[in-house]
Amino acid sequence: MKQVPNLNEKTHIGEVVLNVENLQEMKQFYQTVIGMDIKFETPSAVSFGAKEDQTILLTMQVVSANKPNVRSTGLYHLALLLPTRQDLGEMLYHLLVSGYPLTGASDHGYSEALYLDDPEGNGIEIYWDKPKSEWDIRPDGQIAGVTNPMDADSVIAEAKETFSHLPSGSSIGHVHLFVADLSETEAFYKNLLGFELKFDFGAQAKFFAAGEYHHQIGANTWAGKGIPAAKKGTRGLAYYTIVVPVKEDFSRIQTSLTNKQYEYQIDKERGVLSLEDPNGITVKILQA
């Protein structure tokens, strides 16, 4: 499949929307443990962001209790990108004091990252990016990552203040997905939408980004190859958004989808393309 031109480097992940069963428990977790601020709330949904920002990063909407298929496509983790290493140090100290269990703490070469799961099992990564001068950027544009233990003492030593809330400027740095087929996933994100393949982890994972970034979308088959899509309306990822700041890119994506007869819906008034990737994961593309 012929690749469309690459997306503008300011293309980014906007919002992650989760289906949840226990809204109150999840709301309390994201407020007290993650330090997110409520931006909008109804009896059946809550939207969060950083306290001093208006941008919505995460929305939770209630669904009926329905045991999800644990071996299905969907969210591996959502990744909150913090502005500085000091912010990560203050977050790490806060998490350790709170007693909430971490599932990992890694140095990826281009970033340092903490990992944990929310009360309904959604994976969360909290990270900061090292200066680009420290990234392993290859001549072909690929950005290689590693997984080494984080120097937690060094990160905590950066903390200067007591953590009180998710810092201003935080964003959804990337989403990492469980997928059924990596080749089909690459054909969609690279050849249809215009992301660049930034790192190819063989038969296990692929990482995609717009511009010179390590990844905005990760995809892996660690839950199994050929796994089914999660049932709609069950606990887990409902959808996530990709924000496209250049009108020409948005139009080009729509043309690409139309030419390939790839099914999508468009809300012209709001500038939103809605579709499912080859793994049955709903993606909404927004024109900024």
N, C-alpha and C positions, 0 to 999 in steps of 0.2 A: 504494500500500500504506500502510495506516495505521501511523504510527510508534508503537512502544511507549514508555513513559515513559523518560526519560533515566537512565542508570546512575549510581550513586553516584560521587561525585568521587574516592573512594579506590580505585576499580577501576584496575588497572594490569597491565602485562605482567609475567609471572613469569619464565619460562624459555624459552630457545631451544634446540631440539634439532637438531643437524646430523648428517646422514649423511656419513661421511668414508671415504676409501680408505686413507690413510696415517696411522694413529692416532699413531704415535710422532712423526712430523714435526709434526703438528698440535698434539700435546700440548706439545712443546718450544716451538712458536711462542707458544701462549697463556700458557705459564708465563714465558718469558724476555722476549718482546716486549711482551705485554699485561700481564704481572705477575699473572696469575690464580693462585689457590691450588687445588690438587686437594682436593676434598671426598669423593670416592668413586671407586674405580677397580676395574675388572675387566679381564681380558685383551681384552675387546671393546668397552669403553666407559669414558669418563672424564667426571666432572662437576666443574665449576669454580665458584668464587665469589670474593669478596674475602677476603683472608687472615684478617681478624679477625671475619668474619661467617659464619654457618652457612648462609645462604640460597644455594641453587644457582641460578646465573644461566645457565649454559651447559652442555650435555651433548653429547658427541660419541660416536656409535656407529658401529662399523665396518660397511661394506657392501663387496661385491665390486666390483672395478674394472669399471665399465660406463660408457662414454662418455656423459655427460649431454647432453641437447638444450639447446644454449646459448640457444635461443629458446623458452623455456617459462616458465610462471608459477613463482613461487617467491620467493626472498629477493633483494632489492636490497641491503639492508644491515640488520644488527642494530646497535642503538645503545646503547652503554654511557654512562650518565649519571653523571658525577663530581660530588661534592658542591660543590666550589669552583673558582674560577678558578685559584687556586694549584695545585690538583691537575692542572688542564689544562696549566698551564705546566710543571710537573714532568714530566708525560707527554710533552709536545711536545719538551722538551729531551732526554729519554731516547730518544725515537724518532729524533731527529736524530743523536744520538751513536751509536746502534746501527747507523745506516746503512740501516735498513729503509725502503723507499720509501713515501712518502705519495702518495696520489692527489688530495688536495685539502685546503684549509684555508679555512673560510668563516665569515663573520659573517652569521647569519640574522636579526638584529634581536632575536629572543628568546633566542638562544643563540650560542655560538661552538663550532665543530666541526672536528675533524680526520677525515680519511678515509684508509683504506687497505684492502687486500685481504689475506686470509689466504692461506697457501700453496696452498689448493685453490680460490681464487677467490671465496670468500664475502666480500661487502662488510662493512666495519666502520666505524661512526661512533663517535667518542669525543668527548663534548661536556659542557659545563656550561650550565645555564640562567642567564641574566641575571635580575636582580630583576624581578618582574612590573610594577613601575612603569615599566620601559623597554619593555615589550611593546606592540605595536600592537593593542590589543583594541578591536574595532569595536562600535558600539552594538547590532548584531545578534548579538553574541557571537563572531563570527569573529575569529580571531587571525592577522593577516597576517604572512607571513615574506618575507624578501628573501634574496638570495645575493650578498654582497659579499665581497671578499678580507678574510681575517682580518688583524688587526694582530698578526702573529706576534711581533714584538719586544716589544710591550706584554704579550702573554700570557706569554712566557718570563720577562719581568722580574718576574712574580708568583711565580716558583719560589723556594723558600727551602731546600728539602732535596733530596738526591739521590733520584731515584725508585727504590723497591725493590719495591713491590707495588701492586696495584690497591687504592685506599684504601677503608677501611671506610665503608659507607653507599652505595657504588656500586650501581647497579641497571641493569636493562634499561629504558631510558627509553622506547624505542619500537622497533617493527619497521617496515621499509619494504619493500613487496612489489611485484614485477612481477605485474600482473594482465592478464586478457584483455579485461575489459569494466568500465569505470568505473561505469556506471549500475547494473549488477547488483551490483557490489561495494558501492556506496552503499546499495542496497536491503537488502543483508544486514547490514552493520555498523550502519547507522543505524536502519532500520525493523524489523529482526528483533531485533538484539541491544540496541540502545538507545544506541549511541555518538552523539555530536553531530558534525555536519560542521563542522569548524573553519576550513578554508580550501579553496576550490575553485579549482584551477588549470586551469579550462576542460577542454579535451579531453585534457589531459596527465596530471593528477594530482589526487588528493583526499586530505585529511588529516582524521582522526577522533580524537576524544578523549572521555573522561568528565570532566565538570567543566570548570573553567577551566584548561585546559592546551592547548598548541599542537598536539601530536598524540602519540598512543600507537600509532596505525596509519597509515602512509602507503601510498598505492597509486598506481602509475603504469603507463602503457602505453608506456614508452620502449623496451621490447623488442619492441613491435608489438602491434597490436590483434588479438584473436581467437587469440592464441598458445595452443598446447595446454598442458595440465597436465604437469608433470614426471612421468616414470615413477616409480612407487613403488620405493623401495629403491635409487635412484640418488643420486649425490653431490649434496649441497646441503641445503636445509631439509627436515627430517623433519616437524616441527610446532613450534608455539609455544603458550604457555599464556597465558590471560587470567585473572587472579585477581579474583574478585568477592567483596567482603567482606560484602555484605548478603544474607542468606538470601532475602529477598523478591525481590531482583533475579534471583538464580539461578533461583528457582521461576518467575518471570515469563518469563525467557528460555526455559525448558523448555516452558512453556505456549504461548508464541509460536511456537516451532518445531513443536510438536504441532498447533496450530491451522492452521498453513500447510502441514502435511504435509511438513515439511522433515526429511529423514532425519538421525538422530543415534543415538548409543548413550549409555547412562548407566550409570555405576558408582555406585550409590546409597551403597554403603559408604564409598567414598572421596570422594564428592561431586564427580564429574567428568563433564562432558558432552563427548563427542568427536564431531566432525563435520567436514565439508569445506565451505569457503566456495565461492562460485560459480566460483572459479578452480581448484578441485581442491586447494587448500592446506589441510592438516589443522590444525585449531584445537582445543585442549582448554580448556574453561572450568572453572575450579576454584572451588569455594566455600571461601573462607578460613575 
